[in-house]
């Protein structure tokens, strides 16, 4: 057998896993901030709810998701994501259906909060932890492809909601359409997802080597030197990660970014409308933002394979700190589109790697547990962001000051990544 034959199997089942992960990534967007943001004006008009009340649904979902994430992460590590995705998907479907019948604020908060909690603690981590296990050398590229599902969802679901409401005059019909799209997008993952390539006699990245012992859990010997990384060799456990400065710096950067990006994603539609853009112009800006985000995810994947995820995320955060100021000044379609392109590319790249950066630092064997351990604070911060901005807006009737604050937060997060060095051989000795 030639060297090439030893290194590359004729077909890698991981590509099927990747395709289904795109679907679950898309499904998660049903309970992401921009989608609820698309409903906000209609809900405020019909029920008289304030700009700070509607995000309470996001806050509840993020808080519950944060509480559940350590458990779901450990279960994904042990059993795989297949049944986690199934349970999350069914729960999200029921919540989405229930949202088409709401008539009071507590119903919105309860049902949307449930759906969001399942998306954040089940559907989304199930996608990315699985991909982190199936790919090592190609992880950045694979993550960028999974990120396409999210960006496609961001590009299509809010405009679908706005268009449905505009045509039918019914926000209830928009929730029913989301139910159909949600069910179709997560079902393939329930059928095809497997925990790790070693579970089905394969190796990460499609590498094929008949001399490898594929029985039992993956080891640095089983994955092979041609794809091994120091993080994979170390196979860092949660207990070991807690003793590393990088764990706390990465966690801080992720938490700060979750707060700011979550708030911006929810409020950017209302900000554009308040700036004077029409519903159609706002829809075009959001479509462009999400579409360029898809481009950013792909370009970021290629760049990260050459300069590391860490450096790519630092650059994207710096760009985001500048471009968020464009959002508050987007009072014409031209300035809105400039914001959409520049921020969309940076955000699309960054948000994708936020889901798999843990594996880049600590390896894949315990990534679900490590990722889950960071989620309570991250999702707690994500819960605070939209409500904080809503309170600011209700008091001051503008977004200027809070956006300046968010620019500073993005720069602080970039600094945290700068000082969060990758593990060294000293961690093996410790």
C-alpha positions as CSV (number, residue, x, y, z in Angstrom):
1,X,0.0,0.0,0.0
2,X,1.4,3.4,-1.0
3,X,1.8,6.3,1.4
4,X,-1.1,8.2,-0.1
5,X,-3.3,5.2,0.3
6,X,-2.3,4.9,3.9
7,X,-3.2,8.5,4.5
8,X,-6.4,9.0,2.7
9,X,-9.5,6.7,2.6
10,X,-11.5,6.6,-0.6
11,X,-14.5,8.2,1.1
12,X,-14.6,9.9,4.5
13,X,-17.9,9.5,6.4
14,X,-17.0,12.7,8.1
15,X,-18.2,14.6,5.1
16,X,-21.7,13.2,5.7
17,X,-21.4,14.2,9.4
18,X,-20.3,17.7,8.2
19,X,-23.4,18.0,5.9
20,X,-25.8,17.1,8.7
21,X,-24.0,19.5,11.0
22,X,-24.8,22.3,8.6
23,X,-28.4,21.4,8.9
24,X,-28.4,21.5,12.7
25,X,-26.4,24.7,12.7
26,X,-29.2,26.2,10.5
27,X,-31.9,24.8,12.8
28,X,-30.3,26.5,15.9
29,X,-30.9,29.9,14.3
30,X,-34.6,29.5,14.8
31,X,-34.0,30.7,18.4
32,X,-31.2,33.1,17.7
33,X,-31.5,36.8,18.5
34,X,-32.0,38.2,15.0
35,X,-35.1,36.0,14.4
36,X,-36.8,37.2,17.6
37,X,-35.7,40.7,16.6
38,X,-37.7,40.3,13.4
39,X,-40.8,39.7,15.4
40,X,-40.2,42.5,17.9
41,X,-41.9,45.4,16.1
42,X,-45.1,43.3,15.5
43,X,-45.2,42.1,19.1
44,X,-44.6,45.6,20.5
45,X,-47.4,47.0,18.3
46,X,-49.9,44.3,19.1
47,X,-49.2,43.8,22.8
48,X,-47.5,47.1,23.9
49,X,-44.4,45.4,25.2
50,X,-41.3,47.5,25.7
51,X,-37.9,47.2,24.0
52,X,-36.5,45.8,27.3
53,X,-39.3,43.3,27.9
54,X,-39.1,41.2,24.8
55,X,-35.4,40.3,25.3
56,X,-36.4,38.7,28.6
57,X,-37.2,35.6,26.5
58,X,-33.6,35.6,25.3
59,X,-32.3,36.1,28.8
60,X,-34.3,33.1,30.2
61,X,-33.2,30.8,27.4
62,X,-29.6,31.8,27.8
63,X,-29.6,31.3,31.5
64,X,-31.3,27.9,31.4
65,X,-29.0,26.8,28.5
66,X,-26.0,27.9,30.6
67,X,-27.1,25.8,33.5
68,X,-27.8,22.7,31.4
69,X,-24.7,23.0,29.2
70,X,-22.1,21.3,31.5
71,X,-24.4,18.2,31.7
72,X,-25.1,18.1,28.0
73,X,-21.4,18.6,27.2
74,X,-20.5,15.7,29.3
75,X,-23.2,13.5,27.8
76,X,-22.0,14.4,24.3
77,X,-18.5,13.4,25.1
78,X,-19.7,10.1,26.5
79,X,-22.6,9.1,24.3
80,X,-22.3,11.4,21.2
81,X,-24.7,14.1,20.0
82,X,-27.3,12.0,18.1
83,X,-29.9,11.7,20.8
84,X,-29.1,15.1,22.3
85,X,-29.9,16.6,18.9
86,X,-33.1,14.6,18.7
87,X,-34.4,15.7,22.1
88,X,-33.4,19.3,21.5
89,X,-35.0,19.3,18.0
90,X,-38.4,17.9,19.2
91,X,-38.4,20.4,22.1
92,X,-37.6,23.3,19.8
93,X,-40.4,22.2,17.5
94,X,-43.0,22.2,20.3
95,X,-41.8,25.6,21.5
96,X,-41.9,27.0,18.0
97,X,-45.5,25.7,17.5
98,X,-46.6,27.1,20.9
99,X,-45.2,30.5,20.0
100,X,-47.8,30.8,17.2
101,X,-50.5,30.9,19.9
102,X,-49.1,33.3,22.5
103,X,-51.2,36.1,23.9
104,X,-49.1,37.4,26.9
105,X,-45.5,38.2,27.7
106,X,-45.0,35.3,30.1
107,X,-45.9,32.8,27.3
108,X,-43.3,34.4,25.0
109,X,-40.7,34.3,27.7
110,X,-41.4,30.7,28.7
111,X,-41.7,29.1,25.2
112,X,-39.0,31.1,23.5
113,X,-36.8,30.6,26.6
114,X,-37.3,26.8,26.4
115,X,-36.5,26.7,22.7
116,X,-33.5,28.9,23.0
117,X,-32.2,26.8,26.0
118,X,-32.4,23.6,23.9
119,X,-30.7,25.3,20.9
120,X,-27.8,26.6,23.0
121,X,-27.3,23.6,25.2
122,X,-28.2,20.8,22.8
123,X,-28.5,21.5,19.1
124,X,-25.6,23.9,18.6
125,X,-23.0,22.1,20.8
126,X,-24.0,18.8,19.3
127,X,-23.1,20.1,15.9
128,X,-19.7,21.6,16.8
129,X,-18.4,19.0,19.3
130,X,-19.1,16.3,16.7
131,X,-17.2,18.2,14.1
132,X,-14.3,18.8,16.5
133,X,-14.1,15.0,17.0
134,X,-14.2,14.1,13.3
135,X,-11.7,16.7,12.1
136,X,-8.3,17.8,13.4
137,X,-6.1,19.2,10.7
138,X,-9.2,20.2,8.7
139,X,-11.1,21.4,11.8
140,X,-10.9,25.1,10.9
141,X,-12.2,24.4,7.4
142,X,-14.9,22.0,8.7
143,X,-16.1,24.5,11.3
144,X,-16.3,27.2,8.7
145,X,-18.6,25.0,6.6
146,X,-20.8,24.3,9.6
147,X,-20.9,28.0,10.2
148,X,-22.4,28.3,6.7
149,X,-25.6,26.7,8.1
150,X,-25.8,29.4,10.7
151,X,-25.1,32.2,8.3
152,X,-27.6,30.9,5.8
153,X,-30.1,30.8,8.7
154,X,-29.2,34.4,9.6
155,X,-29.6,35.4,6.0
156,X,-32.9,33.8,5.3
157,X,-35.0,33.3,8.5
158,X,-35.3,37.0,9.6
159,X,-36.3,38.1,6.0
160,X,-38.7,35.2,5.8
161,X,-40.3,36.3,9.1
162,X,-40.5,40.0,7.9
163,X,-41.8,39.0,4.5
164,X,-44.4,36.6,5.9
165,X,-45.7,39.3,8.3
166,X,-45.7,41.9,5.5
167,X,-47.7,39.7,3.2
168,X,-50.1,38.0,5.6
169,X,-50.2,40.5,8.4
170,X,-49.7,37.6,10.8
171,X,-46.7,36.9,12.9
172,X,-48.4,33.6,13.9
173,X,-48.0,32.3,10.4
174,X,-44.3,33.2,10.5
175,X,-43.8,30.9,13.5
176,X,-45.5,28.0,11.7
177,X,-43.2,28.4,8.7
178,X,-40.2,28.3,11.0
179,X,-41.6,25.1,12.5
180,X,-41.5,23.4,9.0
181,X,-37.9,24.6,8.3
182,X,-36.7,23.6,11.7
183,X,-38.0,20.0,11.4
184,X,-36.5,19.5,7.9
185,X,-33.1,20.8,8.9
186,X,-32.3,18.7,12.0
187,X,-33.8,15.4,11.0
188,X,-30.8,14.2,8.9
189,X,-28.4,14.6,11.9
190,X,-30.6,12.3,13.9
191,X,-30.2,9.6,11.3
192,X,-26.5,9.9,10.4
193,X,-24.6,11.4,13.4
194,X,-21.9,9.3,15.1
195,X,-19.8,10.4,18.1
196,X,-16.3,9.9,16.8
197,X,-14.7,8.3,13.7
198,X,-13.1,5.6,15.9
199,X,-16.6,4.4,16.9
200,X,-17.1,3.2,13.4
201,X,-13.5,2.1,12.6
202,X,-12.3,5.3,11.0
203,X,-9.9,8.1,11.8
204,X,-10.2,11.9,11.8
205,X,-9.8,13.8,8.6
206,X,-10.4,10.7,6.5
207,X,-6.9,9.3,7.2
208,X,-6.6,5.6,6.5
209,X,-3.9,3.5,8.1
210,X,-4.5,-0.2,8.5
211,X,-1.8,-0.6,11.1
212,X,-3.7,1.6,13.5
213,X,-5.5,-0.1,16.4
214,X,-9.0,1.4,16.2
215,X,-10.4,-0.4,19.2
216,X,-11.2,1.7,22.3
217,X,-11.0,5.5,22.7
218,X,-8.8,7.5,20.4
219,X,-5.2,8.0,21.4
220,X,-2.3,10.0,20.0
221,X,-1.0,6.7,18.4
222,X,-4.4,5.9,16.8
223,X,-4.8,9.3,15.2
224,X,-1.4,9.1,13.6
225,X,1.5,11.5,13.5
226,X,0.4,13.0,10.2
227,X,-2.5,14.8,11.8
228,X,-1.6,15.0,15.5
229,X,-1.3,18.3,17.3
230,X,0.1,19.1,20.6
231,X,-3.3,19.7,22.1
232,X,-4.4,16.3,20.8
233,X,-1.3,14.7,22.3
234,X,-2.0,16.3,25.7
235,X,-5.7,15.2,25.7
236,X,-6.3,17.9,28.3
237,X,-9.0,17.1,30.8
238,X,-11.3,19.6,32.4
239,X,-9.4,19.4,35.7
240,X,-6.1,20.1,33.9
241,X,-7.7,22.9,31.8
242,X,-8.9,24.6,35.0
243,X,-5.2,25.0,36.0
244,X,-4.3,26.7,32.8
245,X,-4.3,30.5,32.3
246,X,-5.5,30.0,28.7
247,X,-8.7,28.4,30.0
248,X,-9.7,31.5,31.9
249,X,-8.6,33.9,29.2
250,X,-10.4,32.1,26.4
251,X,-13.5,31.8,28.7
252,X,-13.4,35.5,29.4
253,X,-13.0,36.4,25.8
254,X,-15.9,34.2,24.8
255,X,-18.2,35.5,27.5
256,X,-17.5,39.1,26.6
257,X,-18.1,38.4,23.0
258,X,-21.4,36.5,23.7
259,X,-22.7,39.6,25.7
260,X,-21.9,42.1,23.0
261,X,-22.7,40.1,19.8
262,X,-25.9,38.8,21.3
263,X,-27.1,42.3,22.1
264,X,-26.1,43.6,18.7
265,X,-27.7,40.8,16.8
266,X,-31.1,41.4,18.6
267,X,-31.1,45.2,18.4
268,X,-29.6,45.8,15.0
269,X,-32.9,45.5,13.1
270,X,-34.5,48.0,15.4
271,X,-31.5,50.3,15.2
272,X,-31.6,50.4,11.4
273,X,-35.4,51.1,11.5
274,X,-34.9,53.9,14.1
275,X,-32.1,55.4,11.9
276,X,-34.7,55.8,9.1
277,X,-34.3,52.8,6.9
278,X,-37.5,51.2,5.5
279,X,-38.5,47.6,6.1
280,X,-37.3,46.6,2.7
281,X,-34.0,48.4,3.1
282,X,-33.5,46.9,6.5
283,X,-34.2,43.4,5.1
284,X,-31.6,44.0,2.4
285,X,-29.0,45.1,4.9
286,X,-29.6,42.1,7.1
287,X,-29.5,39.7,4.1
288,X,-26.2,41.3,3.0
289,X,-24.8,41.0,6.6
290,X,-25.7,37.4,6.8
291,X,-24.5,36.5,3.3
292,X,-21.1,38.2,3.8
293,X,-21.0,36.4,7.1
294,X,-21.1,33.1,5.1
295,X,-18.2,34.4,3.0
296,X,-16.4,35.4,6.2
297,X,-16.8,31.9,7.6
298,X,-15.2,30.3,4.6
299,X,-12.4,32.8,4.2
300,X,-11.7,32.7,7.9
301,X,-11.5,28.9,7.7
302,X,-8.7,29.1,5.1
303,X,-6.9,31.9,7.0
304,X,-7.1,30.0,10.3
305,X,-5.5,27.0,8.8
306,X,-2.5,29.1,8.1
307,X,-2.2,31.5,11.0
308,X,-4.3,29.7,13.7
309,X,-7.8,30.3,14.9
310,X,-6.5,32.4,17.8
311,X,-4.9,35.0,15.5
312,X,-7.9,35.0,13.2
313,X,-10.2,35.7,16.1
314,X,-8.0,38.6,17.3
315,X,-8.2,40.3,13.9
316,X,-12.0,39.8,13.6
317,X,-12.6,41.3,17.0
318,X,-10.6,44.4,16.1
319,X,-12.6,44.8,12.9
320,X,-15.9,44.3,14.9
321,X,-14.9,47.0,17.4
322,X,-14.6,49.5,14.5
323,X,-17.6,48.4,12.4
324,X,-20.1,48.4,15.3
325,X,-19.8,52.2,15.2
326,X,-21.1,52.1,11.6
327,X,-24.3,50.5,12.7
328,X,-25.3,53.4,14.9
329,X,-24.6,55.8,11.9
330,X,-26.3,53.7,9.2
331,X,-29.0,56.2,8.3
332,X,-28.9,55.5,4.5
333,X,-29.0,52.2,2.6
334,X,-25.4,52.9,1.5
335,X,-24.0,53.2,5.0
336,X,-26.1,50.3,6.1
337,X,-24.6,48.1,3.4
338,X,-21.1,49.2,4.2
339,X,-21.8,48.1,7.8
340,X,-23.3,44.8,6.6
341,X,-20.3,43.8,4.5
342,X,-17.5,44.8,6.9
343,X,-19.1,43.6,10.1
344,X,-20.6,40.6,8.4
345,X,-17.3,39.2,7.2
346,X,-15.6,39.7,10.6
347,X,-18.6,38.4,12.6
348,X,-19.1,35.4,10.3
349,X,-15.5,34.3,10.8
350,X,-15.5,34.9,14.5
351,X,-18.7,33.3,15.6
352,X,-17.8,30.1,13.8
353,X,-14.6,29.7,15.6
354,X,-16.2,30.5,19.0
355,X,-17.8,27.1,18.8
356,X,-14.6,25.0,18.3
357,X,-11.7,27.1,19.7
358,X,-11.9,24.9,22.8
359,X,-10.7,21.9,20.8
360,X,-7.9,24.0,19.3
361,X,-6.6,24.7,22.8
362,X,-7.4,21.5,24.7
363,X,-7.9,18.7,22.2
364,X,-11.0,16.8,21.3
365,X,-11.4,14.0,23.8
366,X,-12.9,16.2,26.5
367,X,-14.1,19.1,24.4
368,X,-17.8,18.7,25.3
369,X,-17.1,18.9,29.0
370,X,-14.6,21.8,28.7
371,X,-16.9,23.7,26.4
372,X,-19.9,23.0,28.6
373,X,-18.0,24.2,31.7
374,X,-17.6,27.7,30.1
375,X,-21.2,27.9,29.0
376,X,-22.9,29.0,32.2
377,X,-21.0,32.3,32.4
378,X,-21.0,32.8,28.6
379,X,-24.8,32.3,28.3
380,X,-25.4,34.4,31.4
381,X,-23.5,37.2,29.7
382,X,-25.5,36.6,26.6
383,X,-28.7,36.9,28.6
384,X,-27.6,40.2,30.0
385,X,-26.6,41.9,26.7
386,X,-29.9,42.4,25.0
387,X,-31.7,43.4,28.2
388,X,-29.0,45.9,29.0
389,X,-29.2,47.5,25.6
390,X,-33.0,47.5,25.9
391,X,-32.9,49.3,29.2
392,X,-30.4,51.8,27.8
393,X,-32.6,52.5,24.8
394,X,-35.8,52.9,26.8
395,X,-34.0,55.5,28.9
396,X,-32.0,57.4,26.3
397,X,-33.9,56.6,23.1
398,X,-30.6,56.0,21.2
399,X,-27.8,53.4,21.0
400,X,-24.7,55.6,20.7
401,X,-23.2,55.3,24.2
402,X,-23.8,51.5,24.5
403,X,-22.2,50.9,21.1
404,X,-19.0,52.8,22.2
405,X,-18.9,50.6,25.3
406,X,-19.3,47.5,23.1
407,X,-16.3,48.6,20.9
408,X,-14.2,48.7,24.0
409,X,-15.4,45.2,25.1
410,X,-14.4,43.8,21.7
411,X,-10.9,45.1,22.1
412,X,-10.6,43.7,25.6
413,X,-11.7,40.3,24.3
414,X,-9.0,40.5,21.6
415,X,-6.4,41.2,24.3
416,X,-7.5,38.2,26.2
417,X,-6.9,36.0,23.1
418,X,-3.5,37.6,22.6
419,X,-2.4,36.5,26.1
420,X,-4.1,33.1,25.9
421,X,-1.2,31.1,24.5
422,X,-1.6,27.5,23.1
423,X,-0.5,24.7,25.4
424,X,3.2,23.7,25.5
425,X,5.1,20.6,26.5
426,X,5.2,22.0,30.0
427,X,1.6,21.1,30.4
428,X,2.4,17.5,29.6
429,X,5.0,17.5,32.4
430,X,2.5,19.1,34.8
